[in-house]
Amino acid sequence: MDIGIRVSTFGIYNNIMAFLTPSDFRKQSIKYLKDFKTFAKKSVSVAES
């Protein structure tokens, strides 16, 4: 039950941030997506580079 509360709180936080700062939220999401694609294709972590 505790984990469900954390997950729903995280979702609410994301929704609030997306509403308040849509361009910043979008830019950060795109950055995470690019980093993940690099990791998936090349197995290179962003933290290592």
URRA-V257648 format. One record per residue. N is the residue number from 1. RES is the residue in one letter. SS is DSSP state (alpha for helix, beta for strand, coil for the rest). PHI is phi in radians with two decimals (* if undefined). OMEGA is omega in whole degrees, -180 to 180 (999 if undefined). Layout:
N:RES:SS:PHI:OMEGA
N:RES:SS:PHI:OMEGA
This chain:
1:M:coil:*:180
2:D:alpha:-1.11:-179
3:I:alpha:-1.14:178
4:G:alpha:-1.06:179
5:I:alpha:-1.17:179
6:R:alpha:-1.12:-179
7:V:alpha:-1.11:-179
8:S:alpha:-1.19:177
9:T:alpha:-1.15:178
10:F:alpha:-1.08:178
11:G:alpha:-1.13:178
12:I:alpha:-1.13:179
13:Y:alpha:-1.03:179
14:N:alpha:-1.09:180
15:N:alpha:-1.12:179
16:I:alpha:-1.13:-179
17:M:alpha:-1.12:179
18:A:alpha:-1.13:179
19:F:alpha:-1.28:-175
20:L:alpha:-1.35:-177
21:T:coil:-2.33:-174
22:P:alpha:-1.10:-177
23:S:alpha:-1.21:179
24:D:alpha:-1.16:180
25:F:alpha:-1.10:180
26:R:alpha:-1.15:-180
27:K:alpha:-1.07:-180
28:Q:alpha:-1.17:178
29:S:alpha:-1.11:179
30:I:alpha:-1.15:178
31:K:alpha:-1.09:178
32:Y:alpha:-1.08:180
33:L:alpha:-1.13:178
34:K:alpha:-1.11:178
35:D:alpha:-1.08:180
36:F:alpha:-1.18:179
37:K:alpha:-1.10:177
38:T:alpha:-1.08:179
39:F:alpha:-1.12:-177
40:A:alpha:-1.18:-177
41:K:alpha:-1.40:-172
42:K:alpha:-1.93:-176
43:S:coil:0.97:179
44:V:coil:-1.94:179
45:S:coil:-1.40:178
46:V:coil:-1.16:-180
47:A:coil:-1.16:-179
48:E:coil:-1.40:-175
49:S:coil:-1.55:999
